[in-house]
Amino acid sequence: MTALFWAAFWSAALTTFIILTIEANNKCFALVNGPNWVLRIEVLVWFWLFLFFLSETNRRRLILLVATILLLMLQGHVDRIPQWAGESAALGHLRELAYTLQSYRKEHPSEGYPQALPKLRYTDRTEMLYKIDFATSRSKPEGPTDGFFIQATTYQRDCGFVRSFAIADDGQVYYTLESRAATKADAKLQ
């Protein structure tokens, strides 16, 4: 029982130290990789260390170490592109907002587009990475709201998220690599 306790204790202590050290030296680690991925890595590191400390002989520890190295070598090159995933999520979020606004306009033709953005279900990652701004317009002063423009401006340029996006009521998406919000004068996303 004592060996289990100390193995669990030292595994937890070292896992905490490793994760805190990584996050202290790379402030983008958790943001870029996402909380689920970081949690999986923490659990795997803890379990590996637990087995390592629970092993009674150096021979078992060596076998565990060699097996781990072989597994990592067999895994091959894993190319994670979390920045593209974040940008893709932002684009999907903008397109879903535009679709929702178009649906609202069809249901309320005399009112037009709503004055505030609707709340979507899965926006956590997008809202962590991008600031969302929404503006509406009217072609006639007393007419319905017949135009909108949504901007997603990145918060995390230093973490690799460098493109800001915007979508107009016609569905066209614009982007910029500059440190500002995208406008209709920027490049169109094809």
C-alpha positions, 0 to 999 in steps of 0.5 A: 500500500505504501508503494502505491501511495508514493508512486501516485504521489511522485507521479502527480508531483512530477506531472504537475511540475512538467506541465507547469514548466511547459506552460511557464515557458510556452504561454501558447501551449494550452491555448494552441493545443486545447484543454482536452489534448493537454488533459490527455497528455497529463493523464498519460504522463502521470500513468507512465510515471506511476508505472515507472515508480511502481516498478521495483527493479531497474530492469523493469524501468529499463523495459518500460523506457525502451518500450516507450521509445519504441512506441514513439518511434513506431508512431512516426511523424505527427504533424499537428496544425492547431493554428489551421484548426483555430482559423477553420473554427473561426471561419466555421463560426462566422459562416454559421452566424451568417446562416443564422442571421439569414434565417432570422431575416427570412422569418422576420422580413419586416424587421430584417437582421437582428440587432445582436448576434445570436448565441451559438452552441460551440463558441468557446475556442473561437471566443478564446482566440478571436474578438467578434464584432457585429454591425448592421446597416439599413439602405433606407432609414425607416426600412428593415435592417438589410445588411450586416458585417461580422469581424473576427479579430485574432487575440493571439497573433504571438501564438500563430493565429495571424489572420483576422476574418470578416463576413458580409451579408452576401456571404463573402469572407475577407481576411487580413494578415495585419494586426487589425480587423478585416474589412471589405477592402481586404483580400477575399477568401476563395 
